[in-house]
Amino acid sequence: MIVTTTPSIEGKRIVDYRGVVAGEAILGANIFRDIFAAVTDIVGGRSGAYEASLRDARETAFNDLREAAREAGGNAIVGVDIDYEVIGKNGSMLMVSVSGTAVVVE
């Protein structure tokens, strides 16, 4: 399934619009990741644990988006928007939401 942030797909003709679809993922950061991230904040560098959590959340949200498009009868998604938010008490959870328009392309 083609998924793009653009409103069209070069070389493909959109023949039907199936509606807006979305996918979300909310993941909690555990205490061990928090401890290692705190150490990383002090000594500098990248936080691999949080990067992995972010990557997992994004992949889950995109998988949900693709499934929603299939259920709507689409075979591609255009106009995709990706949003990241930290939510929960003390910012303890990461939310990734993606949305776009399910379409049928030839």
C-alpha positions as protocol buffer text, in pm:
chain_id: "A"
residue {
  index: 1
  type: MET
  ca { x: 0 y: 0 z: 0 }
}
residue {
  index: 2
  type: ILE
  ca { x: 138 y: 339 z: -100 }
}
residue {
  index: 3
  type: VAL
  ca { x: 136 y: 587 z: 190 }
}
residue {
  index: 4
  type: THR
  ca { x: 240 y: 944 z: 117 }
}
residue {
  index: 5
  type: THR
  ca { x: 226 y: 1292 z: 265 }
}
residue {
  index: 6
  type: THR
  ca { x: 156 y: 1438 z: -79 }
}
residue {
  index: 7
  type: PRO
  ca { x: -201 y: 1497 z: -208 }
}
residue {
  index: 8
  type: SER
  ca { x: -143 y: 1276 z: -513 }
}
residue {
  index: 9
  type: ILE
  ca { x: 75 y: 987 z: -627 }
}
residue {
  index: 10
  type: GLU
  ca { x: 291 y: 1050 z: -931 }
}
residue {
  index: 11
  type: GLY
  ca { x: 208 y: 807 z: -1209 }
}
residue {
  index: 12
  type: LYS
  ca { x: -114 y: 692 z: -1040 }
}
residue {
  index: 13
  type: ARG
  ca { x: -467 y: 816 z: -1094 }
}
residue {
  index: 14
  type: ILE
  ca { x: -696 y: 846 z: -793 }
}
residue {
  index: 15
  type: VAL
  ca { x: -1032 y: 702 z: -897 }
}
residue {
  index: 16
  type: ASP
  ca { x: -1215 y: 712 z: -564 }
}
residue {
  index: 17
  type: TYR
  ca { x: -1184 y: 877 z: -225 }
}
residue {
  index: 18
  type: ARG
  ca { x: -1281 y: 651 z: 67 }
}
residue {
  index: 19
  type: GLY
  ca { x: -1254 y: 903 z: 349 }
}
residue {
  index: 20
  type: VAL
  ca { x: -1025 y: 1010 z: 628 }
}
residue {
  index: 21
  type: VAL
  ca { x: -851 y: 731 z: 816 }
}
residue {
  index: 22
  type: ALA
  ca { x: -635 y: 741 z: 1127 }
}
residue {
  index: 23
  type: GLY
  ca { x: -404 y: 532 z: 1339 }
}
residue {
  index: 24
  type: GLU
  ca { x: -288 y: 595 z: 1692 }
}
residue {
  index: 25
  type: ALA
  ca { x: -42 y: 443 z: 1933 }
}
residue {
  index: 26
  type: ILE
  ca { x: 15 y: 533 z: 2295 }
}
residue {
  index: 27
  type: LEU
  ca { x: 314 y: 378 z: 2466 }
}
residue {
  index: 28
  type: GLY
  ca { x: 423 y: 419 z: 2824 }
}
residue {
  index: 29
  type: ALA
  ca { x: 788 y: 461 z: 2909 }
}
residue {
  index: 30
  type: ASN
  ca { x: 899 y: 231 z: 3186 }
}
residue {
  index: 31
  type: ILE
  ca { x: 1119 y: 317 z: 3481 }
}
residue {
  index: 32
  type: PHE
  ca { x: 1432 y: 155 z: 3337 }
}
residue {
  index: 33
  type: ARG
  ca { x: 1410 y: 362 z: 3020 }
}
residue {
  index: 34
  type: ASP
  ca { x: 1356 y: 672 z: 3232 }
}
residue {
  index: 35
  type: ILE
  ca { x: 1668 y: 597 z: 3438 }
}
residue {
  index: 36
  type: PHE
  ca { x: 1885 y: 539 z: 3132 }
}
residue {
  index: 37
  type: ALA
  ca { x: 1742 y: 847 z: 2961 }
}
residue {
  index: 38
  type: ALA
  ca { x: 1825 y: 1054 z: 3269 }
}
residue {
  index: 39
  type: VAL
  ca { x: 2184 y: 931 z: 3254 }
}
residue {
  index: 40
  type: THR
  ca { x: 2197 y: 1016 z: 2884 }
}
residue {
  index: 41
  type: ASP
  ca { x: 2063 y: 1365 z: 2959 }
}
residue {
  index: 42
  type: ILE
  ca { x: 2345 y: 1418 z: 3208 }
}
residue {
  index: 43
  type: VAL
  ca { x: 2633 y: 1283 z: 3000 }
}
residue {
  index: 44
  type: GLY
  ca { x: 2491 y: 1374 z: 2659 }
}
residue {
  index: 45
  type: GLY
  ca { x: 2417 y: 1166 z: 2355 }
}
residue {
  index: 46
  type: ARG
  ca { x: 2114 y: 997 z: 2212 }
}
residue {
  index: 47
  type: SER
  ca { x: 1862 y: 799 z: 2412 }
}
residue {
  index: 48
  type: GLY
  ca { x: 1836 y: 467 z: 2231 }
}
residue {
  index: 49
  type: ALA
  ca { x: 1558 y: 343 z: 2458 }
}
residue {
  index: 50
  type: TYR
  ca { x: 1334 y: 639 z: 2383 }
}
residue {
  index: 51
  type: GLU
  ca { x: 1422 y: 628 z: 2014 }
}
residue {
  index: 52
  type: ALA
  ca { x: 1315 y: 263 z: 2006 }
}
residue {
  index: 53
  type: SER
  ca { x: 987 y: 351 z: 2183 }
}
residue {
  index: 54
  type: LEU
  ca { x: 922 y: 629 z: 1936 }
}
residue {
  index: 55
  type: ARG
  ca { x: 996 y: 401 z: 1641 }
}
residue {
  index: 56
  type: ASP
  ca { x: 763 y: 129 z: 1780 }
}
residue {
  index: 57
  type: ALA
  ca { x: 483 y: 380 z: 1837 }
}
residue {
  index: 58
  type: ARG
  ca { x: 520 y: 521 z: 1485 }
}
residue {
  index: 59
  type: GLU
  ca { x: 518 y: 175 z: 1325 }
}
residue {
  index: 60
  type: THR
  ca { x: 209 y: 75 z: 1526 }
}
residue {
  index: 61
  type: ALA
  ca { x: 26 y: 394 z: 1426 }
}
residue {
  index: 62
  type: PHE
  ca { x: 111 y: 343 z: 1057 }
}
residue {
  index: 63
  type: ASN
  ca { x: 0 y: -22 z: 1072 }
}
residue {
  index: 64
  type: ASP
  ca { x: -333 y: 91 z: 1220 }
}
residue {
  index: 65
  type: LEU
  ca { x: -361 y: 357 z: 947 }
}
residue {
  index: 66
  type: ARG
  ca { x: -306 y: 99 z: 670 }
}
residue {
  index: 67
  type: GLU
  ca { x: -562 y: -137 z: 826 }
}
residue {
  index: 68
  type: ALA
  ca { x: -819 y: 144 z: 848 }
}
residue {
  index: 69
  type: ALA
  ca { x: -760 y: 225 z: 480 }
}
residue {
  index: 70
  type: ARG
  ca { x: -807 y: -140 z: 381 }
}
residue {
  index: 71
  type: GLU
  ca { x: -1131 y: -156 z: 582 }
}
residue {
  index: 72
  type: ALA
  ca { x: -1249 y: 157 z: 399 }
}
residue {
  index: 73
  type: GLY
  ca { x: -1177 y: -12 z: 66 }
}
residue {
  index: 74
  type: GLY
  ca { x: -868 y: 191 z: -22 }
}
residue {
  index: 75
  type: ASN
  ca { x: -543 y: 71 z: -171 }
}
residue {
  index: 76
  type: ALA
  ca { x: -339 y: 386 z: -95 }
}
residue {
  index: 77
  type: ILE
  ca { x: -332 y: 676 z: 150 }
}
residue {
  index: 78
  type: VAL
  ca { x: -257 y: 1036 z: 55 }
}
residue {
  index: 79
  type: GLY
  ca { x: -212 y: 1355 z: 255 }
}
residue {
  index: 80
  type: VAL
  ca { x: -68 y: 1179 z: 558 }
}
residue {
  index: 81
  type: ASP
  ca { x: -3 y: 1390 z: 869 }
}
residue {
  index: 82
  type: ILE
  ca { x: 207 y: 1263 z: 1160 }
}
residue {
  index: 83
  type: ASP
  ca { x: 175 y: 1408 z: 1510 }
}
residue {
  index: 84
  type: TYR
  ca { x: 375 y: 1331 z: 1824 }
}
residue {
  index: 85
  type: GLU
  ca { x: 260 y: 1421 z: 2176 }
}
residue {
  index: 86
  type: VAL
  ca { x: 380 y: 1348 z: 2526 }
}
residue {
  index: 87
  type: ILE
  ca { x: 82 y: 1285 z: 2753 }
}
residue {
  index: 88
  type: GLY
  ca { x: 0 y: 1146 z: 3095 }
}
residue {
  index: 89
  type: LYS
  ca { x: 119 y: 1231 z: 3440 }
}
residue {
  index: 90
  type: ASN
  ca { x: 466 y: 1388 z: 3416 }
}
residue {
  index: 91
  type: GLY
  ca { x: 474 y: 1319 z: 3042 }
}
residue {
  index: 92
  type: SER
  ca { x: 507 y: 948 z: 3104 }
}
residue {
  index: 93
  type: MET
  ca { x: 339 y: 837 z: 2781 }
}
residue {
  index: 94
  type: LEU
  ca { x: 414 y: 893 z: 2417 }
}
residue {
  index: 95
  type: MET
  ca { x: 133 y: 927 z: 2164 }
}
residue {
  index: 96
  type: VAL
  ca { x: 181 y: 907 z: 1790 }
}
residue {
  index: 97
  type: SER
  ca { x: -117 y: 975 z: 1566 }
}
residue {
  index: 98
  type: VAL
  ca { x: -127 y: 959 z: 1189 }
}
residue {
  index: 99
  type: SER
  ca { x: -414 y: 1047 z: 958 }
}
residue {
  index: 100
  type: GLY
  ca { x: -471 y: 1070 z: 586 }
}
residue {
  index: 101
  type: THR
  ca { x: -721 y: 1005 z: 311 }
}
residue {
  index: 102
  type: ALA
  ca { x: -784 y: 650 z: 194 }
}
residue {
  index: 103
  type: VAL
  ca { x: -808 y: 639 z: -184 }
}
residue {
  index: 104
  type: VAL
  ca { x: -833 y: 389 z: -466 }
}
residue {
  index: 105
  type: VAL
  ca { x: -567 y: 428 z: -734 }
}
residue {
  index: 106
  type: GLU
  ca { x: -530 y: 260 z: -1070 }
}
